[in-house]
């Protein structure tokens, strides 16, 4: 008898775990999703229109509004229901038409540089002498009074490469890395409030010194790109388009190699004369920004929704391909596939393309606040006086009646690589259910559901409001060292097979989520975190 038991156990160990129960009709749809997504894909054409035709899509810019209108019309053309734009208050838009930086002496050189978003233009070509300056408090600027006229300031001193320790090889997850990702690490405590306070102090300092820098005659401010090998990486001016925040002198990010050359020459005692020209426009036609949404209506659970989202906005460098035309195209293609194969989901499946992500998840947060959950107004007068996007979170979260109508939210914003799994955001019950949903996708390379949290993108707007929200795990490709927020983030960074795989995986997950008869597991509603000291 014992031998039979041992033999039975040994045999059972060789049998792969059973796939979750699926009806024949559901399996048929999952098969059709693959056929449509791999053989008649439109995902690359969508991404190319967003990047090559429309170009960069800074929130508030005319290009971003064009992207909103085009995506709305495209989703409607596929027969999706209620394709629409939903607005929220944002601020000024901004575009630039020219960015030039040259070194005139001690020797001539053309340097690669881009303005920070919302920086003012230069009113033609201007010249100045480069000068290193450390301004971390108002008193530092006081000490430089009368010495800044005609100067181009470099606030960052170090000539040491900051990213050299990172791999510069094209990256895909291997089995060992996926296994490491799936192993749960007890999360370390983080003092989020300390980070917020540092950011607020930087903003407060800039508000105090911006106009003084102009009055002192500062020509421009240069910062160094955090990427090497000629890639210029930057974001936005501290104002983020908010009216009333002083702009100060023009600010440019310079490729590391050029910036460090200037630093070395200054360290050697050389005079470095630079010439620059920036042509930029503030757009104040409207203070609104928009999200694009469209639905594949459900049947018997129509009022419940499963949402797939990505941010449609980008920074102004490059054409915002990996960040995040890729994710937007994948979401759109997943909904197109489901409509094309005749899927009749029980729950409504919604596509959501956000704006304002790069300025702090503004579009998705506005959407969640409008429909699902709010927070009380701050009690402190100093917080109430701040722009809403700069305020610290208040408590408790106040769910609206529709809060539980969202079954879950999937997000794509990790650079356009293949989907390899899902971040479960420390929701253990969700992890178990998601593992069942990815089982039919194992042959596509989807193998991992990790308990780990990931941050800094739109799923946080949902997860932070007590709604199940998950970012998909994607191959990094060259995202973290070459393309992220850089001028090299163009259509060339995208690969058709990766986008197709991601769209098929997303469509399959959305369909399974919409068909599932049981409520999706939720974590407890978030409460105010305990302040920690690190």
C-alpha positions, -999 to 999 in steps of 0.1 A, spaced: 0 0 0 28 24 9 45 18 -24 13 26 -42 9 59 -23 45 69 -30 41 60 -66 8 80 -68 24 110 -52 54 108 -76 30 106 -106 10 136 -93 42 157 -90 47 152 -127 13 164 -137 11 201 -144 -15 221 -124 -49 221 -140 -60 252 -159 -89 272 -144 -123 260 -154 -133 276 -187 -165 271 -207 -161 259 -243 -174 293 -255 -148 312 -234 -120 289 -247 -132 296 -282 -130 334 -276 -95 330 -262 -84 312 -293 -100 338 -315 -82 366 -296 -49 350 -306 -59 346 -342 -71 382 -346 -42 397 -326 -14 379 -343 -28 377 -379 -47 410 -383 -30 433 -358 -34 470 -360 -13 478 -330 19 489 -348 -2 512 -371 -18 528 -340 16 534 -324 30 548 -355 2 573 -359 6 585 -323 44 589 -327 53 598 -363 21 616 -372 10 633 -340 44 634 -323 51 643 -286 20 647 -265 27 670 -236 -4 674 -215 -21 707 -224 -4 710 -258 -23 710 -292 -7 676 -300 -22 661 -269 -56 674 -278 -51 660 -313 -43 626 -297 -74 627 -276 -96 634 -306 -79 608 -328 -81 580 -302 -117 588 -295 -126 587 -332 -106 555 -337 -122 537 -308 -157 547 -320 -148 535 -356 -144 500 -343 -179 500 -329 -170 506 -292 -197 523 -272 -197 558 -257 -163 569 -270 -158 601 -251 -135 627 -236 -137 636 -199 -120 668 -188 -103 680 -156 -85 712 -146 -49 713 -156 -32 746 -165 -11 759 -194 0 739 -224 35 743 -239 54 735 -271 88 743 -285 100 747 -320 137 752 -316 165 743 -292 201 751 -300 232 751 -278 267 759 -290 301 764 -273 319 793 -288 351 792 -268 376 780 -258 367 759 -289 336 757 -311 312 728 -305 276 719 -312 259 704 -281 228 683 -278 203 700 -255 165 703 -250 145 727 -230 126 716 -200 88 717 -206 72 751 -197 105 769 -198 103 803 -215 120 810 -248 151 832 -253 138 858 -277 165 850 -303 200 838 -298 217 848 -266 252 844 -252 268 840 -218 296 827 -198 292 794 -181 293 794 -143 290 767 -117 267 777 -88 253 759 -58 219 774 -48 201 752 -22 187 781 -1 179 817 -6 210 827 13 232 810 -14 216 833 -40 222 863 -17 259 855 -17 260 856 -55 241 889 -59 257 912 -85 278 883 -99 253 866 -122 247 891 -150 253 874 -184 259 840 -168 247 806 -179 244 786 -146 252 750 -141 237 739 -108 249 703 -109 286 701 -100 296 664 -103 314 652 -134 310 616 -123 289 593 -145 258 585 -125 243 556 -145 274 537 -156 267 509 -132 235 500 -150 235 475 -179 234 490 -213 223 458 -229 189 452 -244 171 435 -216 145 407 -213 136 388 -182 151 354 -180 138 325 -158 160 333 -129 149 370 -128 113 361 -130 117 336 -102 134 363 -81 106 387 -89 80 362 -78 97 356 -44 81 379 -19 103 403 0 89 418 32 85 455 22 108 480 38 92 510 54 95 542 34 90 577 47 68 590 19 61 622 38 98 630 39 100 628 1 69 650 -2 85 676 22 117 677 2 98 682 -31 78 710 -15 109 727 -2 124 726 -38 92 742 -51 92 768 -24 128 777 -30 122 781 -68 92 804 -62 115 826 -41 144 827 -64 130 825 -100 123 862 -105 155 872 -87 175 851 -112 159 870 -141 166 903 -123 202 894 -117 206 889 -155 210 851 -156 208 841 -193 199 804 -187 202 774 -165 217 741 -177 212 707 -161 229 674 -170 210 645 -186 210 614 -163 216 591 -193 248 586 -211 258 579 -248 242 611 -261 207 606 -248 191 637 -234 167 629 -206 146 656 -189 110 664 -178 92 696 -169 97 729 -153 87 730 -116 55 749 -125 41 719 -144 20 743 -164 3 758 -133 -4 795 -139 11 819 -114 43 800 -107 73 821 -118 92 806 -148 126 822 -142 153 820 -169 152 794 -197 162 759 -185 178 732 -207 190 697 -202 223 689 -219 237 655 -230 260 643 -204 291 643 -226 287 680 -235 278 690 -200 307 673 -184 330 688 -210 319 722 -198 324 712 -162 359 700 -168 369 732 -187 356 753 -158 375 732 -133 406 739 -154 400 776 -150 389 781 -186 363 807 -197 335 789 -214 313 810 -237 280 795 -248 253 806 -273 217 792 -271 183 798 -286 150 784 -275 117 791 -292 88 781 -270 51 789 -267 27 788 -237 -8 777 -247 -35 793 -226 -65 787 -248 -79 764 -221 -69 752 -186 -84 718 -192 -69 684 -201 -88 653 -212 -89 615 -208 -101 593 -236 -125 565 -227 -147 539 -246 -166 508 -236 -173 473 -248 -207 469 -230 -213 439 -208 -244 417 -206 -259 406 -173 -232 425 -153 -232 456 -175 -229 481 -145 -197 464 -134 -165 474 -152 -131 459 -160 -107 487 -170 -75 487 -191 -55 519 -191 -23 535 -202 -12 571 -203 -15 588 -237 6 619 -227 43 620 -231 72 644 -225 82 667 -253 114 649 -262 113 623 -290 78 612 -298 68 594 -267 69 559 -282 79 535 -254 65 560 -229 37 556 -236 23 554 -271 31 517 -268 9 511 -238 -19 532 -253 -17 513 -286 -18 480 -267 -49 490 -248 -67 502 -279 -57 471 -298 -69 448 -270 -104 465 -272 -104 463 -310 -96 426 -308 -124 419 -284 -149 437 -306 -136 421 -337 -139 385 -324 -175 391 -312 -168 389 -275 -199 393 -254 -185 399 -219 -206 397 -188 -190 428 -174 -183 460 -193 -147 463 -205 -134 499 -207 -104 514 -224 -89 545 -206 -62 566 -220 -49 591 -195 -34 625 -197 -13 643 -171 5 611 -159 39 626 -163 29 655 -140 17 632 -112 -10 607 -124 -33 637 -128 -57 623 -153 -63 590 -137 -66 606 -102 -91 631 -115 -111 602 -130 -111 582 -98 -121 612 -78 -149 621 -102 -164 586 -103 -152 564 -74 -136 580 -43 -127 614 -28 -106 627 0 -115 655 24 -102 690 19 -71 697 39 -76 714 73 -42 732 73 -44 767 57 -9 762 42 -20 730 24 -53 745 13 -33 774 -3 -12 750 -24 -23 739 -59 -42 706 -55 -16 685 -72 10 696 -46 -10 689 -15 -3 659 7 -30 632 9 -58 636 33 -78 609 52 -100 590 53 -108 579 17 -145 585 10 -159 558 -14 -187 568 -38 -216 545 -46 -198 533 -78 -167 523 -59 -174 486 -60 -185 487 -96 -149 484 -107 -139 448 -106 -103 456 -113 -79 478 -134 -49 467 -155 -22 492 -165 5 492 -191 34 517 -187 67 499 -187 81 506 -221 63 484 -246 80 451 -240 63 417 -239 40 410 -209 56 385 -186 33 387 -156 14 409 -132 23 429 -100 -3 419 -75 3 449 -52 5 427 -20 -30 414 -26 -26 377 -19 -61 366 -28 -57 385 -61 -24 367 -67 -41 333 -65 -69 343 -89 -45 361 -114 -23 330 -115 -53 311 -128 -59 337 -155 -23 337 -168 -22 298 -169 -36 297 -205 -10 323 -215 21 304 -204 31 295 -240 32 333 -247 58 338 -219 34 350 -192 45 331 -161 47 353 -131 24 370 -106 44 387 -80 32 401 -46 55 430 -51 43 466 -53 53 487 -82 47 524 -83 49 556 -103 21 550 -128 -17 551 -131 -26 519 -114 -17 537 -82 -47 560 -86 -69 530 -83 -49 509 -58 -45 540 -36 -83 544 -35 -90 508 -25 -98 496 -60 -78 466 -73 -53 481 -97 -24 462 -113 6 471 -135 16 443 -159 52 431 -158 69 438 -191 104 432 -205 124 463 -200 142 463 -234 162 496 -234 137 516 -214 156 522 -182 189 534 -197 181 549 -231 145 558 -239 127 567 -207 119 605 -209 147 609 -235 149 623 -270 156 588 -283 121 576 -273 109 573 -309 91 547 -331 123 528 -336 122 517 -300 91 496 -306 89 460 -319 59 446 -336 59 412 -321 62 426 -285 32 449 -290 12 420 -306 19 397 -277 11 423 -251 -22 432 -268 -33 395 -270 -23 389 -234 -42 420 -223 -73 411 -243 -73 376 -228 -69 389 -192 -97 414 -197 -121 388 -211 -114 364 -183 -119 391 -157 -151 402 -174 -164 366 -174 -155 357 -138 -186 352 -117 -171 358 -83 -162 393 -69 -126 401 -73 -106 401 -41 -99 435 -25 -74 447 1 -87 467 30 -94 503 22 -61 522 26 -57 542 58 -32 569 68 3 554 69 23 556 100 52 581 98 85 563 98 121 576 100 148 562 78 
